[in-house]
């Protein structure tokens, strides 16, 4: 008999969902601000630093979405 795969988000306790949200938010911020720090170290203008931060936040959000999507 085949085992059914358990979906982590479906019947997990509420604390687990909160932890997943916190992990996702921290990951998005880490990716976004790491892009900004690279721009600062490269001597970019303030406009470019802002654009890099926004781009990093968008990329981090896409990565977290993909991670949660493949994890189930």
Protein Blocks (a to p, Z undefined) as FASTA:
>chain_A
ZZddddfklmgcfklmmmmmmmmmmmmmmmmmmmmmmmmmnopafklmmmmmmmmmmmmm
mmmmmmmmmnZZ
